[in-house]
Amino acid sequence: ELDRATGKRSDRDKLVNGLIERITGAEAATVVNNNAAATMLILNTMAEQREVVCSRAHMVEIGGSYRMPDVMRKAACTLIEIGTTNKTHLKDYADAIDKETALILKVHTSNYRIVGFTERPGVAELAALSRRHKILLVDDLGSGCLVEGVGEEPRCQDVLAAGADLVTFSGDKLLGGPQAGIVAGRADLV
């Protein structure tokens, strides 16, 4: 918390936020209690009393009963479920967007994979769709990933570069250390 140049109290988040911004390429970043809190804060701040479009494939339950439909309800937004567990098309997202839609939410499945007869649009496609409709694209990356070669895990910096407005991920699972959730993305939103 100490600014070495002035000897006065500084912003305690300044150092860590700058490091996250450099690593991910985000305009801005912040750290909160955990990834569930990061997602909840975004939903409540950006979509309270509005609709959030999310694929049924992303209706996950992870860890200690962290269930995406419950998080949305507690964040006071309306979940608009689209597609199926194995196939969600870009058209499903497009058809669900209306004047009440605040954002599209992608959620990492973390603990399982659906393989075989599957389809899902990529981040760039969803980003283009969200821009056309002037809504946000948020990607909850679960544990998160910063380096190449970790299976098929999307890297945070690649998701942001592909057009996501915000990403969230677990600082403790990704980096080790104390529990933390990270929000990175557009400065005006962070």
C-alpha positions as CSV (number, residue, x, y, z in Angstrom):
1,E,0.0,0.0,0.0
2,L,3.0,2.3,0.3
3,D,4.0,4.4,-2.7
4,R,7.8,4.2,-2.6
5,A,8.3,7.5,-4.6
6,T,6.2,9.6,-2.3
7,G,6.3,7.6,1.0
8,K,2.5,8.0,1.2
9,R,-0.3,5.5,1.2
10,S,-1.2,4.2,-2.3
11,D,-3.9,2.1,-3.9
12,R,-3.4,-1.4,-2.7
13,D,-4.6,-2.9,-6.0
14,K,-2.3,-0.8,-8.2
15,L,0.6,-3.3,-8.3
16,V,-1.3,-6.4,-8.9
17,N,-3.7,-4.8,-11.4
18,G,-0.8,-3.6,-13.5
19,L,0.7,-7.0,-13.5
20,I,-2.5,-8.7,-14.6
21,E,-3.0,-6.0,-17.3
22,R,0.5,-6.7,-18.7
23,I,0.1,-10.5,-18.6
24,T,-3.4,-10.6,-20.2
25,G,-3.2,-7.5,-22.4
26,A,-6.3,-6.1,-20.7
27,E,-7.0,-2.4,-20.5
28,A,-7.7,-2.8,-16.8
29,A,-8.0,-5.5,-14.1
30,T,-9.1,-5.9,-10.5
31,V,-9.0,-8.7,-7.9
32,V,-11.9,-9.8,-5.8
33,N,-12.6,-12.6,-3.3
34,N,-13.0,-15.5,-5.8
35,N,-14.1,-16.2,-9.4
36,A,-17.7,-16.7,-8.3
37,A,-17.7,-13.2,-6.7
38,A,-16.2,-11.8,-9.9
39,T,-18.9,-13.3,-12.0
40,M,-21.6,-12.2,-9.5
41,L,-20.4,-8.6,-9.4
42,I,-20.3,-8.4,-13.2
43,L,-23.8,-9.8,-13.6
44,N,-25.3,-7.6,-10.9
45,T,-23.5,-4.5,-12.1
46,M,-23.9,-4.9,-15.8
47,A,-27.2,-6.8,-16.1
48,E,-29.3,-6.2,-13.0
49,Q,-33.0,-6.4,-14.0
50,R,-32.0,-7.3,-17.5
51,E,-31.5,-10.4,-19.5
52,V,-28.3,-12.5,-19.8
53,V,-28.1,-15.0,-22.7
54,C,-26.2,-18.2,-21.8
55,S,-26.0,-21.6,-23.5
56,R,-27.5,-24.6,-21.7
57,A,-24.0,-26.2,-22.1
58,H,-22.8,-23.5,-19.7
59,M,-25.3,-24.1,-16.9
60,V,-22.7,-25.6,-14.7
61,E,-22.4,-26.5,-11.0
62,I,-18.8,-26.3,-9.8
63,G,-17.2,-26.7,-6.4
64,G,-19.3,-25.9,-3.3
65,S,-22.7,-25.7,-5.1
66,Y,-21.7,-22.8,-7.4
67,R,-24.6,-23.1,-9.9
68,M,-24.8,-20.6,-12.7
69,P,-28.6,-20.3,-12.7
70,D,-28.6,-19.6,-9.0
71,V,-25.8,-17.0,-9.4
72,M,-27.9,-15.2,-12.1
73,R,-30.9,-15.2,-9.9
74,K,-29.0,-13.8,-6.9
75,A,-27.4,-11.2,-9.2
76,A,-31.0,-10.1,-10.1
77,C,-30.8,-10.8,-13.8
78,T,-32.9,-12.9,-16.0
79,L,-31.3,-16.0,-17.5
80,I,-32.2,-16.7,-21.1
81,E,-31.1,-20.3,-21.8
82,I,-30.4,-21.2,-25.4
83,G,-29.3,-24.2,-27.4
84,T,-28.7,-27.6,-25.9
85,T,-26.0,-29.2,-23.8
86,N,-24.1,-30.4,-26.9
87,K,-25.0,-27.9,-29.6
88,T,-25.5,-24.1,-29.4
89,H,-25.4,-22.2,-32.7
90,L,-24.6,-18.5,-33.3
91,K,-28.2,-18.2,-34.5
92,D,-29.5,-19.4,-31.0
93,Y,-27.7,-16.4,-29.5
94,A,-28.9,-14.0,-32.2
95,D,-32.5,-15.1,-31.8
96,A,-32.4,-14.6,-28.0
97,I,-31.2,-11.0,-28.1
98,D,-33.8,-8.3,-27.6
99,K,-34.0,-4.9,-26.1
100,E,-33.8,-6.3,-22.6
101,T,-30.6,-8.1,-23.2
102,A,-27.5,-6.8,-21.3
103,L,-24.9,-9.4,-22.2
104,I,-23.9,-12.8,-23.5
105,L,-22.2,-15.0,-20.9
106,K,-19.9,-17.9,-21.7
107,V,-19.0,-20.1,-18.8
108,H,-16.1,-22.6,-18.8
109,T,-17.2,-26.1,-18.0
110,S,-14.0,-26.7,-16.0
111,N,-14.7,-30.2,-14.6
112,Y,-16.0,-32.0,-17.7
113,R,-16.0,-31.9,-21.5
114,I,-18.8,-32.6,-24.0
115,V,-17.2,-34.3,-27.0
116,G,-18.5,-35.8,-30.3
117,F,-21.6,-34.4,-31.8
118,T,-21.1,-30.8,-30.6
119,E,-21.1,-27.2,-31.9
120,R,-20.5,-23.9,-30.3
121,P,-19.5,-20.5,-31.7
122,G,-16.1,-19.1,-30.9
123,V,-15.4,-15.9,-29.0
124,A,-14.7,-13.9,-32.1
125,E,-18.1,-14.8,-33.5
126,L,-19.9,-14.0,-30.2
127,A,-17.9,-10.7,-29.9
128,A,-19.0,-9.6,-33.4
129,L,-22.6,-10.5,-32.5
130,S,-22.5,-8.6,-29.2
131,R,-21.0,-5.5,-30.9
132,R,-23.8,-5.6,-33.6
133,H,-26.4,-5.5,-30.8
134,K,-24.4,-3.1,-28.5
135,I,-24.3,-5.6,-25.7
136,L,-21.4,-7.1,-23.7
137,L,-19.6,-10.4,-24.0
138,V,-18.4,-11.8,-20.7
139,D,-16.4,-15.0,-20.5
140,D,-16.0,-16.8,-17.2
141,L,-12.9,-18.8,-17.8
142,G,-13.0,-20.9,-14.6
143,S,-9.5,-21.6,-13.5
144,G,-8.1,-19.5,-16.3
145,C,-4.9,-20.1,-18.4
146,L,-2.0,-17.8,-19.3
147,V,0.3,-20.1,-21.2
148,E,0.0,-22.2,-24.3
149,G,0.0,-26.0,-24.2
150,V,-2.4,-26.6,-21.3
151,G,-4.7,-29.0,-23.2
152,E,-7.5,-27.1,-25.0
153,E,-7.7,-24.4,-22.3
154,P,-8.3,-20.9,-23.7
155,R,-5.7,-18.4,-22.7
156,C,-7.1,-15.2,-21.0
157,Q,-5.2,-12.9,-23.4
158,D,-6.5,-14.8,-26.5
159,V,-10.1,-14.5,-25.3
160,L,-9.7,-10.8,-24.7
161,A,-7.9,-10.3,-28.1
162,A,-10.8,-12.2,-29.8
163,G,-13.2,-9.5,-28.5
164,A,-14.5,-10.5,-25.1
165,D,-15.3,-7.3,-23.1
166,L,-14.5,-8.9,-19.8
167,V,-13.0,-12.2,-18.6
168,T,-13.1,-13.6,-15.1
169,F,-10.9,-16.4,-13.7
170,S,-9.6,-17.9,-10.5
171,G,-6.4,-16.3,-9.3
172,D,-5.8,-19.0,-6.7
173,K,-6.3,-21.9,-9.0
174,L,-4.2,-20.3,-11.8
175,L,-1.4,-18.8,-9.8
176,G,-1.5,-20.5,-6.4
177,G,-1.7,-18.6,-3.1
178,P,-4.7,-17.1,-1.4
179,Q,-8.2,-17.3,-2.8
180,A,-8.8,-14.7,-5.5
181,G,-11.0,-13.9,-8.5
182,I,-9.7,-11.8,-11.3
183,V,-11.7,-9.5,-13.6
184,A,-9.8,-8.2,-16.7
185,G,-10.9,-6.4,-19.8
186,R,-12.2,-3.0,-20.9
187,A,-11.2,-0.2,-18.6
188,D,-14.6,1.5,-18.6
189,L,-16.2,-1.7,-17.4
190,V,-13.6,-2.7,-14.8
